[in-house]
Amino acid sequence: MVNSGQIGSLQNQVASQQTQITSLQGSVSALQMSLSSSEAQVVALNQQLQALQLPVVTMLSYPSTVNVGEHFTVTWNVTGGIPGVISHSAIHLGTSMTDIISVVVSGNTPQTFSASIPAPNQTGTFSIRAHAIVDGTSYFSDLKTISVVSPTDFNVVLSTDKVVISKQQTISQGVPITVTVTSMNGFNSPVTLSLPDVPSIAVAATLSPTTVTPAANGQVTATLSVSVITGAKGGVWGTRPSEPIPCMS
C-alpha cells in the first residue's frame, strides 16, 4: 500500500514539473517575441538600405514606332531616395526635353507609373524619356527615341489582275471581279472607287457600289462588271494590281 509520505512526495514531484513546464512556456514566449523583434529589425534595415539608394528613373516599355497622332502607352518606374518621396513624375517627348507630354504623377518609391501619350502630328524621330523629382532633386531616365510615321488608312485588292473578254461577254467565264477594301488603323470613312484607265471605245465597265465604307479594321466589297461593247473586237484589259494598293484618306 502507498502511505501518506509517498503520496506527498509524488505531489511535490508533480508540482515541480508543472513549475518547469510553466518556465519553459515562458521561455518559448520570450523566444517568439525575440524572433518577431528580429524580423521587424530585418524589415526596418531593408527599408533603410532601400532608402539609402540613389534615386533611379527607368523606362520600362514604349513602342519603337507609332503613327502620327496615335495614342500609345509608356510605363516607367522610380526607385531609391531618402525617404523616397516623388513630388513629380512625367514623360517628356519631342525635340525639346522641357515639354511635358503625360499627366504628372506622384507617390513614394519604389513606384511604377503608366501613361497614354499622343504622338506628334508630324513624322520624324523624336526623343522620349521619363523624369521624376525625388526628395526635391530631378532625375531622368536614359534618352530613348520613337519613330513617328504616316499611317496607311486602307488598301484595295482586286480578285484578279487580268480580264479576258470577247464580244457581248461579261467577265471571263461569268465570274465577277471582287474589289475588297480593308480598313487599317481603325479607318472607317467612305472610300470612292473609280476606273480611270478603262478603254471606253471597246469596253464597258461599271462598279457597284462606287462608294464603300469599311468598318473599323474590317472589310467591305464592291463588284466590278466588264463587257465588250457591241461591234468591238475581243481583247485583254489589264486591271492591274496583283498586290494590295496602299491608300491614304
C-alpha positions in Angstrom: 0.0 0.0 0.0 1.1 3.6 -0.7 1.5 5.5 2.5 0.9 9.2 3.0 4.6 10.0 2.8 4.8 8.6 -0.7 1.7 10.4 -1.8 3.2 13.7 -0.5 6.4 13.0 -2.4 4.6 12.4 -5.6 2.6 15.6 -5.2 5.8 17.5 -4.8 7.2 16.0 -8.0 4.1 16.9 -10.0 4.2 20.5 -8.6 7.9 20.8 -9.6 7.2 19.5 -13.1 4.3 22.0 -13.5 6.7 24.8 -12.5 9.2 23.6 -15.0 6.6 23.5 -17.7 5.4 27.0 -16.9 9.0 28.2 -17.0 9.5 26.5 -20.4 6.4 28.1 -21.7 7.6 31.5 -20.6 11.0 30.8 -22.4 9.2 29.8 -25.6 7.1 33.0 -25.5 10.2 35.1 -24.9 11.9 33.4 -27.8 8.9 34.0 -30.1 8.9 37.7 -29.1 12.6 37.9 -29.8 12.2 36.3 -33.2 9.4 38.8 -34.1 11.6 41.6 -32.9 14.4 40.3 -35.1 12.1 40.0 -38.1 10.9 43.6 -37.6 14.6 44.7 -37.3 15.4 43.0 -40.6 12.4 44.7 -42.4 13.5 48.0 -40.9 17.1 47.5 -42.1 15.9 46.5 -45.6 13.8 49.7 -45.8 16.8 51.8 -44.6 19.1 50.2 -47.2 16.5 50.9 -49.9 16.2 54.4 -48.7 19.9 54.9 -49.0 19.9 54.0 -52.7 20.4 56.8 -55.2 17.0 57.5 -57.0 16.8 55.9 -60.4 14.2 56.5 -63.2 13.8 53.7 -65.7 11.8 53.5 -68.9 10.1 50.0 -68.8 8.1 49.9 -72.0 7.4 52.1 -75.0 6.8 51.5 -78.8 9.7 52.0 -81.2 7.3 53.2 -84.0 3.9 54.9 -83.8 1.5 56.6 -86.3 1.0 60.3 -86.5 -1.4 61.5 -83.7 -1.8 57.9 -82.4 -2.0 57.4 -78.6 0.4 54.9 -77.2 1.3 53.6 -73.7 4.5 54.2 -71.8 5.5 52.7 -68.4 8.3 53.7 -66.1 9.4 53.3 -62.5 11.2 55.4 -59.9 13.3 53.8 -57.1 15.5 54.9 -54.2 15.7 58.1 -52.3 15.8 59.3 -48.6 13.0 58.8 -47.8 12.0 58.5 -51.5 9.1 61.0 -51.9 8.2 61.5 -55.5 6.7 65.0 -55.8 6.6 65.0 -59.6 7.0 62.4 -62.4 6.1 62.6 -66.1 7.1 61.7 -69.6 8.8 64.2 -71.9 8.5 63.7 -75.7 9.7 65.9 -78.6 12.6 67.9 -79.8 12.6 69.9 -76.5 13.0 67.8 -73.4 11.3 70.5 -71.4 7.9 69.6 -73.0 5.8 67.5 -70.6 3.6 65.2 -72.6 2.0 63.0 -70.0 0.0 63.7 -66.9 2.1 64.5 -63.8 2.0 61.7 -61.1 3.4 61.4 -57.6 3.9 58.9 -54.8 6.6 57.2 -52.8 9.4 55.0 -54.1 9.5 52.3 -55.4 6.7 53.2 -57.7 5.7 52.2 -61.3 3.7 54.6 -63.5 1.9 54.2 -66.8 0.5 56.9 -69.1 -1.2 57.1 -72.5 0.6 59.6 -74.7 -0.4 61.2 -78.1 2.3 61.0 -80.8 3.3 64.3 -82.5 1.2 65.3 -85.6 4.2 65.1 -87.8 6.6 62.4 -89.0 10.1 62.1 -87.8 12.3 60.7 -85.0 11.6 62.1 -81.5 13.3 61.8 -78.2 11.5 60.4 -75.2 12.4 60.0 -71.5 10.9 59.8 -68.1 11.5 62.5 -65.4 11.0 62.5 -61.6 11.6 64.8 -58.7 12.6 62.6 -55.7 13.2 64.3 -52.4 13.5 67.6 -54.1 16.0 66.6 -56.8 15.4 66.0 -60.5 16.3 62.7 -62.1 15.9 61.5 -65.7 15.8 58.1 -67.4 18.1 57.2 -70.3 17.2 59.1 -73.5 15.2 56.9 -76.0 13.8 57.6 -79.5 10.5 56.9 -81.2 9.8 57.0 -84.9 6.6 58.7 -85.9 5.3 57.6 -89.3 2.4 58.4 -91.6 -0.3 55.7 -91.3 -1.9 53.8 -94.1 -5.7 54.1 -93.7 -6.9 51.3 -96.1 -5.8 49.1 -99.0 -7.6 47.9 -102.1 -7.2 44.4 -103.6 -8.8 43.1 -106.8 -9.7 39.4 -107.0 -7.9 39.1 -110.4 -5.2 41.0 -112.2 -6.5 40.4 -115.8 -9.8 40.2 -117.5 -10.2 38.3 -120.9 -13.5 39.0 -122.7 -14.9 38.7 -126.1 -17.9 40.3 -128.0 -21.0 40.6 -125.8 -19.4 38.6 -123.0 -19.5 39.9 -119.4 -16.4 38.9 -117.3 -14.3 35.9 -118.2 -16.4 32.7 -117.6 -19.1 34.8 -115.9 -17.1 35.3 -112.8 -17.4 38.9 -111.4 -14.4 40.8 -110.1 -14.5 41.5 -106.4 -12.9 44.7 -105.1 -12.1 44.4 -101.4 -11.4 47.5 -99.3 -9.7 46.7 -96.0 -9.6 49.1 -93.1 -6.3 49.8 -91.3 -5.6 51.6 -88.1 -9.3 51.9 -87.3 -10.2 53.7 -90.6 -14.0 53.8 -91.2 -14.6 56.6 -93.6 -16.2 56.4 -97.1 -13.8 55.3 -99.9 -14.7 56.3 -103.5 -13.8 53.7 -106.2 -13.2 54.6 -109.9 -11.9 53.2 -113.2 -9.6 55.8 -114.8 -8.0 53.6 -117.4 -11.0 51.8 -119.0 -10.7 51.8 -122.8 -14.2 53.1 -123.2 -14.4 52.7 -127.0 -14.3 48.9 -126.8 -15.1 48.0 -123.1 -17.9 49.0 -120.8 -17.1 48.7 -117.1 -19.1 49.5 -114.0 -18.5 49.4 -110.3 -21.3 48.7 -107.8 -21.3 50.4 -105.4 -18.9 53.2 -106.3 -18.5 54.3 -102.6 -18.0 51.9 -99.8 -17.3 52.4 -96.1 -15.4 49.7 -94.3 -16.0 49.0 -90.6 -13.0 49.9 -88.4 -10.3 47.3 -89.0 -12.8 45.4 -91.2 -13.5 44.8 -94.9 -16.1 45.8 -97.4 -16.5 44.7 -101.1 -17.8 46.1 -104.4 -18.4 44.3 -107.7 -16.7 45.2 -111.0 -18.6 44.3 -114.1 -16.9 44.4 -117.5 -18.3 43.7 -121.0 -17.3 44.3 -124.7 -19.3 46.9 -126.5 -21.3 45.6 -129.5 -19.2 45.7 -132.7 -15.9 45.8 -130.9 -13.2 43.1 -131.0 -12.4 40.9 -128.1 -9.2 41.5 -126.2 -7.4 41.8 -122.9 -7.9 44.6 -120.5 -5.4 44.7 -117.6 -7.0 45.8 -114.4 -3.6 45.7 -112.6 -2.8 45.4 -109.5 -1.8 41.9 -108.4 -0.7 43.3 -105.0 -2.5 45.4 -102.4 -2.6 49.2 -103.1 -1.8 51.2 -100.0 -4.0 54.3 -99.9 -4.4 57.4 -97.8 -7.6 59.0 -96.7 
